Amino acid sequence: MREKILSRACLVLGCAIATVSCSKPGPLITHPASIRWPKAPSPARIRYVGQIRGEPAQRGGVAEVIAGEDEEHHDLARPYAATITRSGLLVITDPGDGQINIFDLKKRERRTIKRFKSEALRTPVGAATDGKGHIYVTDSTAAKVYVFTEGGEPVRILNASFGRPTGIAIDQHRGVVYVADTTKHRIQALSLEGKPLFTFGRRGAAPGQLNYPTHLAFDAKRGALWVCDTLNFRVQRFARRGEYISMFGRLGDSSGTLAKPKGMALDSTGNLYVADALFDTVQVFDEDGKLLLYFGQSGAGPGNLAMPTGIAIDAQNRIFVANTLNRRIEVFEYLLETAP
């Protein structure tokens, strides 16, 4: 289901981190076009671009990381969720370090956020943007949603009696924030200011019911919310108000089945990408749940994955995958011109 890739590369980030601080990354290192999916002679659909990694820790220098001699020592502890802001910034949550990373790849800068005013972040896991310059982050331990500007300044806190908020998605057109309340087996909908609007879902395995929902993705073109129904090993689609539409997926170990589904994202054509943290792959489905292709494989080399979780896709169809156990962000590209 996956091909082995042996080359190595990294994106190195520099400078010490404060509550909101900045560091300078190097450019994404590109790789040969042969690192692509599916294999030749089939037309390429996904191309591997490079990696984003944290700065070296105390005893590792930039040269050591580039050479790959000390690559266990870097400051991304557990990159988890990903989203892209209105201005094209890449946001990565890191519950391992209790921080949010904001990457400006054009300026080669990174900001990190560790606190909301005097309140330390505890377990930031989900991230979404509202299209108005704000970043919404769920903290599953604090049971809150924190809102920041793209510059990292605190704005407000949304607290809707969550059990364990995890995934988050926003309908930017209507200003609705959807939050997966995992331990309550439901989705809560709030206004951008935090006013409770409605909830849907209850525990079960029937269509429309949920069993520990986690990651979310909102399809703005079709006005639908995709929900990763994790312990039902499937993905469900709901209308804006929570009406059940469809589902796909089942537990298995073959292509098209799901074992530990995590993050989801949509590309410019509406295809749904689902990271599977047990398969160490990303599977791509159409809106009817038909498997189109998959990419990635278990390992530590470029393009290899170890418990992939969050996914974000930018306007250029670059795919950013939180490669959690490898402690870096893997970057791919959807080759739109060769898509069927």
JOURQUI-V868427 format. One record per backbone hydrogen bond with DSSP energy under -0.5 kcal/mol. CO is the residue of the C=O (numbers start at 1). NH is the residue of the N-H. Records with the same first field share a line. If there is no record, write none. Layout:
BEGIN
CO: NH + NH
END
This chain:
BEGIN
7: 302
10: 12
11: 53
12: 26
19: 114
21: 112
23: 25 + 110
24: 14
28: 30
32: 35
34: 36
35: 48
37: 45 + 46
39: 42
45: 335
46: 37
47: 333
50: 331
52: 329
55: 75
57: 60
59: 61
61: 65
62: 66
63: 67
64: 68 + 69 + 70
65: 68
70: 73
72: 74
73: 57
75: 77
78: 95
80: 310
81: 93
83: 91
85: 88
89: 85 + 91
90: 103
91: 83
92: 101
93: 80
94: 97 + 98 + 99
99: 94
100: 113
101: 92 + 103
102: 111
103: 90 + 105
104: 108 + 109
108: 25
109: 104
110: 23
111: 102
112: 21
113: 100
114: 121
115: 117
116: 119
118: 120
119: 116
123: 140
126: 138
128: 136
133: 150
134: 130
135: 148
136: 128
137: 146
138: 125 + 126 + 140
139: 143 + 144
143: 162
144: 139 + 146
145: 158
146: 137
147: 155 + 156
148: 135
149: 152
153: 149
156: 147
157: 159
158: 145
164: 182
167: 180
169: 178
170: 172
171: 175 + 176
175: 192
176: 171 + 178
177: 190
178: 169
179: 181 + 188
180: 166 + 182
181: 184 + 185 + 186
182: 185
186: 181
187: 200
188: 179
189: 197 + 198
190: 177
191: 194
195: 191
198: 189
200: 187
202: 210
206: 209
210: 204
211: 231
212: 230
214: 167
215: 228
217: 219 + 226
218: 220
219: 223 + 224
223: 240
224: 219 + 226
225: 238
226: 217
227: 229 + 236
228: 214 + 230
229: 232 + 234
230: 233
234: 229
235: 248
236: 227
237: 245 + 246
238: 225
239: 242
243: 239
246: 237
248: 235
250: 258
254: 257
258: 252
260: 277
263: 275
265: 273
267: 270
271: 267 + 273
272: 285
273: 265
274: 283
275: 262 + 277
276: 280 + 281
281: 276
282: 295
283: 274
284: 292 + 293
285: 272
286: 289
290: 286
293: 284
295: 282
297: 305
301: 304
303: 297
305: 299
306: 325 + 326
307: 324
309: 263
310: 322
312: 320
314: 317
317: 334
318: 314 + 320
319: 321 + 332
320: 312 + 322
321: 323 + 330
322: 309 + 324
323: 327 + 328
324: 327
327: 54
328: 323
329: 52
330: 321
331: 49 + 50
332: 319
333: 47 + 335
334: 336
335: 338
336: 339
END
